[in-house]
Amino acid sequence: MTTPETPELSAERRGLPPGKMPELRVMPAPADANVYGDVFGGWIMAQVDIAGSLPATRRANGRVATVAVNSFVFKNPVFIGDLLSFYADIVKVGNTSITVNVEVYAERNRLQASIVKVTEATLTYVATGPDRKPRQVPPLETF
Ligand SMILES: CC(C)(COP(=O)(O)OP(=O)(O)OC[C@H]1O[C@@H](n2cnc3c(N)ncnc32)[C@H](O)[C@@H]1OP(=O)(O)O)[C@@H](O)C(=O)NCCC(=O)NCCS
């Protein structure tokens, strides 16, 4: 095995949450920002919805629909060229619903390993059937 000439710093060393894998990593492009270079909140919300739906879909073992955005905080602006990491954790499972907390970190000025937490949100998804109606979240032991 060869050793890379310039090994990359680990996610933890770069200041990202230790021991966790992001559900999604995305870099916004110029079309996603206003004329001042700030990324649209709606673009960030769409990515958060996608990131949160991934663990919800796995837990539901099938399709889910977003029923509610319970909270959404834009803590810091996002700029074109930031590398965004979306971390999503299930915080509650109900009869048909799954609530997910999503945290978003931006790697800014990446060569200086500058990490900024930009967004935190909580969303609720509902497991749905082919008829688009709520269905029970399957018990964990069925996996
Ligand atoms: C999601 C949908 C199927 C739910 O159907 P519904 O008849 O409203 O469902 P219910 O009232 O039985 O609620 C289902 C679950 O959602 C929860 N829920 C409903 N409204 C909620 C809200 N505002 N906040 C948090 N949870 C909510 C309920 O508590 C229930 O959870 P539980 O079964 O774990 O106790 C339906 O509302 C729908 O199709 N909405 C549109 C979804 C959509 O288009 N999303 C955007 C694209 S994915």
The ligand as an SDF file (V2000), in Angstrom:
LIG
                    3D

 48 50  0  0  0  0  0  0  0  0999 V2000
  -47.9170   13.2070    5.1990 C   0  0  0  0  0  0  0  0  0  0  0  0
  -49.3930   12.7990    5.0860 C   0  0  0  0  0  0  0  0  0  0  0  0
  -49.4830   11.5230    4.2720 C   0  0  0  0  0  0  0  0  0  0  0  0
  -49.8870   12.5190    6.4960 C   0  0  0  0  0  0  0  0  0  0  0  0
  -51.2460   12.2300    6.4000 O   0  0  0  0  0  0  0  0  0  0  0  0
  -52.2640   12.7060    7.5570 P   0  0  0  0  0  0  0  0  0  0  0  0
  -53.5810   12.0980    7.3110 O   0  0  0  0  0  0  0  0  0  0  0  0
  -52.1630   14.1840    7.6800 O   0  0  0  0  0  0  0  0  0  0  0  0
  -51.5810   11.9770    8.8070 O   0  0  0  0  0  0  0  0  0  0  0  0
  -51.9640   11.9730   10.3350 P   0  0  0  0  0  0  0  0  0  0  0  0
  -52.7530   13.1450   10.7800 O   0  0  0  0  0  0  0  0  0  0  0  0
  -52.5170   10.6020   10.6140 O   0  0  0  0  0  0  0  0  0  0  0  0
  -50.4940   12.0970   11.0110 O   0  0  0  0  0  0  0  0  0  0  0  0
  -49.4970   11.1390   10.6850 C   0  0  0  0  0  0  0  0  0  0  0  0
  -48.3370   11.3600   11.6170 C   0  0  0  0  0  0  0  0  0  0  0  0
  -47.7700   12.6460   11.3730 O   0  0  0  0  0  0  0  0  0  0  0  0
  -47.7100   13.3940   12.5600 C   0  0  0  0  0  0  0  0  0  0  0  0
  -47.9520   14.7840   12.2500 N   0  0  0  0  0  0  0  0  0  0  0  0
  -48.9920   15.3020   11.5470 C   0  0  0  0  0  0  0  0  0  0  0  0
  -48.8840   16.6330   11.4750 N   0  0  0  0  0  0  0  0  0  0  0  0
  -47.7470   16.9560   12.1160 C   0  0  0  0  0  0  0  0  0  0  0  0
  -47.0870   18.1740   12.4020 C   0  0  0  0  0  0  0  0  0  0  0  0
  -47.5990   19.3540   12.0020 N   0  0  0  0  0  0  0  0  0  0  0  0
  -45.9250   18.1490   13.0820 N   0  0  0  0  0  0  0  0  0  0  0  0
  -45.4050   16.9890   13.5150 C   0  0  0  0  0  0  0  0  0  0  0  0
  -45.9780   15.7750   13.2940 N   0  0  0  0  0  0  0  0  0  0  0  0
  -47.1490   15.7800   12.6120 C   0  0  0  0  0  0  0  0  0  0  0  0
  -48.8330   12.8250   13.4190 C   0  0  0  0  0  0  0  0  0  0  0  0
  -48.6100   13.0960   14.8050 O   0  0  0  0  0  0  0  0  0  0  0  0
  -48.7240   11.3630   13.0930 C   0  0  0  0  0  0  0  0  0  0  0  0
  -47.6290   10.7970   13.7840 O   0  0  0  0  0  0  0  0  0  0  0  0
  -47.7450    9.3560   14.5510 P   0  0  0  0  0  0  0  0  0  0  0  0
  -48.5120    8.4160   13.6740 O   0  0  0  0  0  0  0  0  0  0  0  0
  -46.3190    8.9250   14.7330 O   0  0  0  0  0  0  0  0  0  0  0  0
  -48.4420    9.6240   15.8350 O   0  0  0  0  0  0  0  0  0  0  0  0
  -50.2730   13.9270    4.4350 C   0  0  0  0  0  0  0  0  0  0  0  0
  -50.3940   14.9930    5.3640 O   0  0  0  0  0  0  0  0  0  0  0  0
  -49.6490   14.4300    3.1620 C   0  0  0  0  0  0  0  0  0  0  0  0
  -49.6940   13.7810    2.1270 O   0  0  0  0  0  0  0  0  0  0  0  0
  -49.0270   15.6290    3.2200 N   0  0  0  0  0  0  0  0  0  0  0  0
  -48.2950   16.1760    2.0750 C   0  0  0  0  0  0  0  0  0  0  0  0
  -46.8470   15.6580    2.1080 C   0  0  0  0  0  0  0  0  0  0  0  0
  -45.9980   16.3390    1.0890 C   0  0  0  0  0  0  0  0  0  0  0  0
  -46.4110   16.5790   -0.0250 O   0  0  0  0  0  0  0  0  0  0  0  0
  -44.7600   16.6550    1.5070 N   0  0  0  0  0  0  0  0  0  0  0  0
  -43.8390   17.3440    0.6600 C   0  0  0  0  0  0  0  0  0  0  0  0
  -43.1280   16.4470   -0.3170 C   0  0  0  0  0  0  0  0  0  0  0  0
  -42.4510   14.9780    0.3970 S   0  0  0  0  0  0  0  0  0  0  0  0
  1  2  1  0
  2  3  1  0
  2  4  1  0
  2 36  1  0
  4  5  1  0
  5  6  1  0
  6  7  2  0
  6  8  1  0
  6  9  1  0
  9 10  1  0
 10 11  2  0
 10 12  1  0
 10 13  1  0
 13 14  1  0
 14 15  1  0
 15 16  1  0
 15 30  1  0
 16 17  1  0
 17 18  1  0
 17 28  1  0
 18 19  1  0
 18 27  1  0
 19 20  2  0
 20 21  1  0
 21 22  1  0
 21 27  2  0
 22 23  1  0
 22 24  2  0
 24 25  1  0
 25 26  2  0
 26 27  1  0
 28 29  1  0
 28 30  1  0
 30 31  1  0
 31 32  1  0
 32 33  2  0
 32 34  1  0
 32 35  1  0
 36 37  1  0
 36 38  1  0
 38 39  2  0
 38 40  1  0
 40 41  1  0
 41 42  1  0
 42 43  1  0
 43 44  2  0
 43 45  1  0
 45 46  1  0
 46 47  1  0
 47 48  1  0
M  END
$$$$
